[in-house]
């Protein structure tokens, strides 16, 4: 199999253009030669055939008794008029016949071109009309087909149109084969798949573009691999530090509790209680750090199919209790929900409670928290939670789902800026999204959490 040489886009196009031009020229030559051969073999009659045939048959046409129309060449039309100039018979077209009848009625001369008038021996008048153009020798073909010149021209045009379509198809197919590696490479990068090798092309311009794309892919893959390794190392270190902190914290808490049982001084007890509370906060913070370190893991074993109503009942009970304690009212609206759903039940539950906790935290006292739950046509679930608080700031709209981001000037209590971040991780794990916005009527934030049903993937 011959190896195709590299070429430029200009030469690639020029090759098809030259091929098309040569083919058109061959079509014209073939039609001319075919027409000439048909004339030589008598399949097509020459342009002056009618004139010569009429001249040869003139004596018979004037003297035959009765009139014999078979004596008239098939390439000629005629009308036969009686002594008074009235129509007797003929096969001439209506418009041509009218010219003849009007001329006789008004004693006018017939047009000199293409008309001949013969007065027969029986005093009838024969008027024939002919043309100077080639005709088919076969009366049947003459009757059924256009004249050879028109037919040949139509065949040339049709052949060129078919050739143009065929050339365009071949050019498009050839160009598509050269562009296909570029399309496949860009599609793979778009799908975040960098584990592939960029193919090459014969076209010089595309070859350079593909080489640049291969360099980009290689650099991007190396960069992402390095970033992944750094993030993985960071998470492992974070989990290790959080785990190591727990042992001394346990000792501190235990000793503080023992001292509380033996100390009677009020001031000392206050200090020991503060120490115990601080130790508990640090312990909780270390638990959160470990949770973040594990948030990127997508264990297949955590996926399960569960009854949605049972799951939502548990979530709503927790949500209502949270709202009751914080002085909020939870309003729930559910529509088009499937009977079952497949996903990480614990992760989805945690994400929803984190979003609810965020809405409760920033909602106004005694205000309502709207909780909309919708089953989408795609099979996904959409949870929308809206509060009646101050809403998100311009900065928060961009940063709310970022790890450790919080609008508070200082972290206090249990707010570490991780709730929406962990919810976003859960949404992405389920092929969904997490978006934050403000209510269109003002006065409140809106968080939309979408998770896709993973039943097909389990």
C-alpha positions in Angstrom: 0.0 0.0 0.0 1.5 3.3 -1.1 2.2 5.9 1.6 0.4 9.2 1.0 2.8 12.2 0.9 2.2 15.3 3.0 0.7 18.3 1.2 -0.6 21.7 1.8 -4.3 22.7 2.1 -3.9 24.7 -1.1 -2.5 21.7 -3.1 -5.1 19.4 -1.6 -7.9 21.7 -2.9 -6.1 22.2 -6.2 -5.9 18.5 -6.8 -9.6 18.1 -6.7 -10.1 21.3 -8.8 -7.7 20.0 -11.5 -9.4 16.6 -11.5 -12.8 18.2 -11.9 -11.6 20.4 -14.7 -10.1 17.5 -16.6 -13.2 15.5 -16.2 -15.4 18.3 -17.5 -13.1 18.5 -20.5 -13.3 14.8 -21.1 -17.1 15.0 -20.9 -17.2 17.7 -23.6 -14.8 15.8 -25.8 -16.8 12.5 -25.4 -20.0 14.3 -26.3 -18.5 16.0 -29.4 -17.0 12.7 -30.6 -20.2 10.8 -29.9 -22.2 13.4 -31.8 -19.7 13.3 -34.7 -19.8 9.5 -34.8 -23.6 9.5 -34.8 -23.6 11.8 -37.8 -21.1 9.6 -39.6 -23.0 6.4 -39.0 -26.4 8.0 -40.0 -27.9 7.7 -36.5 -28.3 11.5 -36.6 -29.2 13.3 -39.8 -27.2 16.4 -40.8 -28.7 19.9 -40.4 -29.5 20.3 -44.2 -31.2 16.9 -44.5 -34.7 18.4 -44.6 -33.9 20.7 -47.5 -32.2 18.0 -49.6 -35.0 15.5 -48.9 -37.7 18.0 -49.9 -35.9 18.8 -53.1 -35.6 15.0 -53.9 -39.3 14.4 -53.2 -40.6 17.6 -54.8 -41.8 16.0 -58.1 -43.7 13.2 -56.2 -45.2 15.6 -53.8 -46.6 17.8 -56.6 -47.9 14.9 -58.8 -49.1 12.1 -56.4 -52.8 11.2 -56.7 -54.1 11.0 -54.2 -51.8 13.0 -51.8 -49.5 10.7 -50.0 -48.1 12.2 -46.7 -45.6 9.3 -46.4 -43.6 11.1 -49.2 -42.8 13.9 -46.8 -39.6 13.4 -44.7 -40.3 12.8 -41.0 -38.2 15.9 -40.1 -40.7 18.2 -41.9 -44.3 19.3 -40.9 -47.0 20.2 -43.5 -50.5 21.5 -44.2 -52.6 20.7 -47.3 -55.0 23.4 -48.4 -57.8 23.2 -51.0 -58.3 25.6 -53.9 -60.0 28.2 -51.7 -57.1 28.0 -49.1 -59.0 26.0 -46.6 -57.3 23.4 -44.3 -57.6 19.8 -45.5 -55.0 17.9 -43.4 -51.6 18.3 -41.8 -49.4 17.8 -38.8 -48.0 21.3 -38.5 -48.2 22.9 -35.1 -51.1 25.2 -34.4 -49.1 28.4 -34.3 -47.3 27.6 -37.5 -50.5 26.5 -39.2 -52.1 29.8 -38.2 -49.3 31.7 -40.0 -50.0 29.7 -43.2 -53.8 30.1 -43.1 -53.6 33.9 -42.3 -51.1 34.4 -45.2 -53.5 32.7 -47.7 -56.5 34.4 -46.3 -54.9 37.8 -46.7 -53.1 37.0 -49.9 -49.7 37.6 -48.2 -46.5 35.9 -49.0 -45.3 33.2 -46.6 -42.2 33.9 -44.5 -39.2 33.1 -46.6 -37.4 31.3 -43.8 -38.3 27.6 -43.2 -41.5 27.6 -45.4 -42.0 26.1 -48.9 -45.3 26.3 -50.8 -46.0 23.8 -53.6 -49.0 23.9 -55.9 -50.0 20.4 -56.8 -51.3 19.1 -60.1 -54.8 18.7 -58.5 -54.7 22.5 -57.7 -54.3 21.9 -54.0 -51.5 23.7 -52.2 -48.9 21.9 -50.0 -47.1 24.0 -47.5 -44.1 22.5 -45.6 -42.0 23.8 -42.8 -38.5 22.6 -42.0 -35.5 23.7 -39.9 -31.8 23.7 -40.3 -30.8 21.4 -37.4 -29.8 17.8 -37.0 -32.5 15.2 -36.3 -32.6 11.6 -35.3 -32.8 9.3 -38.3 -35.3 7.1 -36.5 -38.9 8.5 -36.7 -39.7 7.1 -33.3 -36.7 8.7 -31.6 -37.5 12.0 -33.5 -41.0 11.9 -32.1 -40.1 10.9 -28.5 -36.8 12.8 -27.8 -35.7 16.4 -28.1 -33.5 17.3 -31.0 -30.0 15.8 -30.7 -28.3 19.2 -30.0 -30.6 19.9 -27.0 -30.3 16.3 -25.8 -26.5 16.5 -26.0 -26.4 19.8 -24.1 -28.7 18.4 -21.4 -26.5 15.3 -21.1 -23.4 17.6 -20.7 -25.1 19.7 -18.1 -26.4 16.7 -16.2 -22.9 15.0 -16.4 -21.2 18.1 -15.0 -23.7 18.4 -12.2 -23.2 14.7 -11.2 -19.5 15.2 -11.5 -19.6 18.3 -9.3 -21.6 16.5 -6.6 -19.2 13.5 -6.7 -16.1 15.7 -6.5 -17.6 17.7 -3.6 -18.4 14.4 -1.8 -14.9 13.1 -2.4 -13.3 16.4 -1.3 -15.5 16.6 1.8 -14.7 13.0 2.7 -11.0 13.5 2.1 -10.9 16.7 4.1 -13.0 15.1 6.9 -10.4 12.3 7.2 -7.7 14.9 7.7 -9.7 17.0 10.2 -11.0 14.0 12.1 -7.8 13.7 14.4 -8.3 17.4 15.3 -12.0 16.8 16.1 -11.2 13.7 18.2 -8.5 15.5 20.1 -10.5 18.5 21.0 -13.5 16.3 21.9 -11.3 14.2 24.2 -9.9 17.4 25.9 -13.4 18.8 26.3 -14.4 15.6 28.1 -11.3 16.0 30.3 -9.7 12.8 28.9 -6.0 13.5 28.4 -4.9 9.8 28.2 -4.7 9.6 24.4 -2.3 10.1 21.6 -3.0 12.8 19.0 -3.0 11.4 15.5 -1.3 13.2 12.6 -2.5 14.6 9.2 -1.2 14.8 5.7 -2.1 18.5 5.5 0.8 20.6 6.6 -1.4 23.3 8.3 -3.4 20.7 10.2 -0.2 18.8 11.0 1.2 21.9 12.8 -2.1 22.5 14.6 -2.1 18.8 15.8 1.5 19.0 16.9 0.7 22.1 19.0 -2.4 20.4 20.4 -0.3 17.3 21.3 2.1 19.6 23.1 -0.8 21.3 24.9 -2.3 17.9 25.9 1.0 16.6 27.2 1.7 19.7 29.2 -1.8 19.8 30.5 -1.7 16.1 31.5 1.6 16.6 33.3 0.3 19.7 35.1 -3.0 18.0 36.1 -1.1 14.9 37.3 1.2 17.1 39.4 -1.7 19.0 40.8 -3.5 15.8 41.6 -0.5 14.4 43.3 0.0 17.6 45.3 -3.7 17.7 46.3 -3.6 14.0 47.2 -0.5 14.5 49.3 -2.1 17.5 51.0 -5.2 15.6 51.9 -3.1 12.7 53.3 -1.1 15.1 55.3 -4.2 16.9 56.5 -5.8 13.6 57.5 -2.6 12.5 59.3 -2.3 15.7 61.2 -6.0 15.6 62.2 -5.6 12.0 63.3 -2.4 12.7 65.3 -4.1 15.7 67.1 -6.8 13.4 68.5 -4.5 11.5 70.9 -3.2 14.6 72.9 -6.7 16.1 72.7 -8.2 13.0 74.3 -5.6 13.2 77.1 -6.3 16.9 77.6 -10.1 16.3 77.8 -9.7 13.3 80.1 -7.4 15.3 82.5 -9.7 18.3 82.4 -12.7 16.1 83.3 -10.8 14.4 86.2 -9.7 17.8 87.5 -13.3 19.1 87.4 -14.3 16.3 89.7 -11.6 17.2 92.3 -11.4 21.0 92.1 -13.9 23.0 94.2 -12.6 26.5 93.4 -15.1 28.3 91.2 -12.5 30.2 89.1 -10.5 27.0 88.5 -13.6 25.1 87.4 -14.4 27.9 84.9 -10.9 27.6 83.5 -11.2 23.9 83.2 -14.6 24.1 81.5 -13.2 26.6 79.0 -10.3 24.2 78.4 -12.7 21.3 77.8 -14.8 23.3 75.4 -11.8 24.4 73.5 -10.6 20.8 73.3 -14.0 19.7 72.0 -13.9 22.4 69.3 -10.4 21.4 68.2 -11.5 17.8 68.1 -14.5 18.7 66.0 -12.3 20.7 63.7 -10.0 17.8 63.3 -13.0 15.6 62.4 -14.0 18.1 59.8 -10.5 18.1 58.3 -10.6 14.3 58.0 -13.9 14.6 56.3 -12.5 17.1 53.8 -9.5 14.8 53.2 -11.9 11.9 52.3 -14.4 14.1 50.4 -12.7 13.4 47.0 -12.9 9.6 47.3 -15.7 8.0 45.2 -16.1 4.6 46.7 -18.3 2.4 44.5 -19.5 0.6 47.6 -21.2 3.8 49.0 -23.7 3.7 46.1 -27.0 2.1 46.7 -30.7 2.2 45.6 -33.0 3.5 48.3 -36.7 4.4 48.7 -36.9 8.2 48.1 -39.9 8.8 50.4 -38.2 7.1 53.4 -35.0 9.0 52.8 -36.8 12.4 52.5 -38.8 11.7 55.6 -35.5 11.3 57.6 -34.0 14.4 56.0 -37.1 16.6 56.6 -37.4 15.4 60.3 -33.8 16.6 60.9 -34.5 19.8 59.0 -37.6 20.6 60.9 -35.8 20.0 64.2 -33.0 22.3 63.2 -35.5 25.0 62.2 -37.4 24.6 65.4 -34.3 24.9 67.6 -33.2 28.0 65.7 -36.6 29.6 65.4 -37.3 29.1 61.7 -40.2 27.5 59.8 -39.5 24.9 57.1 -42.0 24.9 54.2 -41.7 21.9 51.9 -42.9 21.5 48.3 -42.5 18.2 46.5 -43.4 17.3 42.9 -42.8 14.5 40.3 -40.6 12.4 42.6 -39.5 8.8 41.6 -40.1 5.9 43.9 -36.5 4.9 44.2 -33.1 6.7 43.6 -29.6 5.4 43.3 -26.7 7.3 44.9 -24.6 7.8 48.0 -27.4 8.2 50.6 -25.2 9.4 53.4 -23.4 12.0 51.2 -26.7 13.4 49.8 -28.2 13.6 53.3 -25.2 15.3 54.7 -25.2 17.8 51.7 -28.8 18.7 52.2 -28.4 19.2 56.0 -25.4 21.4 55.3 -27.3 23.5 52.9 -30.3 23.7 55.3 -27.9 24.6 58.2 -26.4 27.4 56.0 -29.9 28.7 55.2 -30.9 28.6 58.9 -27.7 30.3 60.0 -28.2 33.3 57.6 -32.1 33.4 57.7 -33.9 36.0 59.8 -35.4 35.0 63.2 -38.9 33.5 62.9 -38.6 33.5 59.0 -39.5 30.7 56.7 -37.1 28.4 54.9 -38.5 27.2 51.5 -37.5 23.7 50.5 -38.5 22.7 46.9 -37.9 19.1 45.8 -38.4 18.2 42.1 -38.0 15.1 40.0 -36.6 16.2 36.6 -37.4 14.5 33.2 -33.8 13.4 33.0 -34.2 11.3 36.2 -32.2 13.7 38.3 -33.4 15.3 41.6 -33.3 19.0 42.1 -33.4 20.4 45.7 -33.8 24.2 46.0 -33.5 25.8 49.5 -34.3 29.5 49.9 -34.0 31.6 53.1 -35.2 35.0 54.0 -31.9 36.5 55.2 -29.6 39.1 53.7 -28.7 36.9 50.7 -25.2 36.4 49.3 -22.8 39.2 48.8 -21.1 39.6 45.4 -18.0 38.0 46.7 -20.0 35.1 48.2 -21.8 34.4 44.9 -18.4 33.6 43.5 -16.7 32.0 46.5 -19.5 30.3 48.5 -18.6 26.8 47.3 -14.9 27.3 47.9 -13.2 25.2 50.6 -13.0 27.0 54.0 -14.7 30.2 52.6 -16.9 32.0 55.1 -18.4 35.5 55.1 -17.8 35.8 58.9 -14.8 37.8 59.8 -13.7 35.1 62.3 -14.6 31.4 62.4 -16.5 30.7 65.6 -18.6 27.8 66.8 -19.0 25.1 64.1 -18.9 27.3 61.0 -15.7 26.5 59.1 -16.8 27.4 55.6 -17.2 23.7 54.5 -20.9 23.1 54.3 -21.5 24.3 50.7 -18.1 23.0 49.6 -18.9 19.5 50.7 -22.3 19.7 49.1 -20.7 20.7 45.8 -18.3 17.7 46.1 -21.4 15.5 46.6 -23.2 17.0 43.6 -20.2 16.5 41.3 -19.8 12.9 42.6 -23.4 12.3 41.4 -22.9 14.1 38.0 -24.9 17.1 39.2 -24.3 20.7 40.1 -24.5 23.2 43.0 -25.4 26.8 42.3 -25.9 29.8 44.6 -28.0 32.9 43.8 -30.2 35.5 45.5 -34.0 35.5 45.5 -35.4 37.5 42.5 -37.7 39.3 44.9 -34.7 40.2 47.1 -34.0 39.4 50.7 -32.6 35.9 50.8 -30.3 33.4 49.3 -31.1 30.4 47.1 -29.0 27.3 46.8 -29.9 24.7 44.1 -28.5 21.2 44.5 -28.9 18.7 41.6 -27.9 15.1 41.7 -28.2 12.6 38.8 -29.7 9.1 39.3 -26.7 6.7 39.1 -28.8 3.6 38.7 -27.3 2.9 35.3 -23.8 3.2 36.6 -24.2 0.8 39.5 
